[in-house]
């Protein structure tokens, strides 16, 4: 039996499929790891491009190469569409070899 017959009619199937695809686009999760370099140290910030067009939520951890939490008062924002910015705080400084692990949820 064809799927559109089983579902009643084709337009309902297509509409349901479109809604599923829209929902999937609205709830994309991505993540990664970035090791800061000397340029981040000099600039006092780094931008992580997530591949998302908008970010609705994110989690960031920053550790030293020895695994010690280094985030303290780092300034972490979703600075522009799809980008997480990590910047120096009053006591935290972006430092070469700091490891950034991140997860972001948003739309593509």
N, C-alpha and C positions, 0 to 999 in steps of 0.2 A: 504494500500500500504506500503511495507517495506520502511524504511527510506533510505536505500542505493539506492533503485530504484528511490525514490523521489529526491534524490540528484544527480542522474546520475550514479555514480559508487562508489563502496565501498572504493577503494583506495583514492579517493578524500575526502570522508567523514572522513576516518581515518587520513589523512594528516591534514585536517582542525581541527579535534579534538586534534591532537598532538600539533598543533600551538597554539590553545587556552590554552592547559595545560602548554606549555612552557611559554607563556605570563603570565599566572597566577603565575607560579613559580618565574618569574622575578619581579613581582610587589606585593609582600606580605607586608602587613602592620601589625605591632604588637605594643603593648604598655603595659604599666603597671605603677605601683607605688611601690616605695621602700622607707622604712623608715631607715635612717642610724642608725647604732648601734655603741657601744663603740669601737669595733674593727676597724671600718672605721675611727673613730676619731684618734685612735692610729696610724694606718697605713698611714693616710693622703691621702687615696684614697679608692674608691670602684669600683668594676666592676659589670656592669649590663649585664647579659647574656640574649640576646634577643630571642634566639632560631633560629635566621637567620644564614646562613652560610656567607653571605656578607651583608654589610650595604651600601646602596647608599645615604641615607639621614636620618637625625634624628633631633628631637627637644627634648630638655631637659629643664625642669624648676626645680628650687630648692627653696623651701620655708621653713621657720621655722614652728614649730608646731602651731604658732599663725597666719600663712598665709602670713607672710612678705617675700618679695623676698630676697633670701639669696645668689643668684648666684654670684654677683659682678664679680670677675675675676677668677672664678673656671676654671680649665683646663679640658675641656670636649673634648674627642677624641673617635674615634672608634679604640681602641687600637689593638685588634686582631679580627679575623674573628667572626663576630656576637656579639661582646662585646663592650659596651659603657663604657669608663673609665671616672670617675670624680675624679679629684685630687685637692689638695690644690693649690691655686694661691698665689700671693704675699700678698693679704689681705684676701682672702677667705680660710677658713679651714673646711674640712669635719667635721661635728659635729653630734654626736648622737642626734636623734630626727628630724634632717632635713629631709624633705620629697622631694623625687625625683619623678617627673612625667615625663614619657618619651614615645615617639612614634618613631618607626624606620621603614623604608621601605627598602626592599632588597630582597634577594633570600634565599630560604630554601635549 
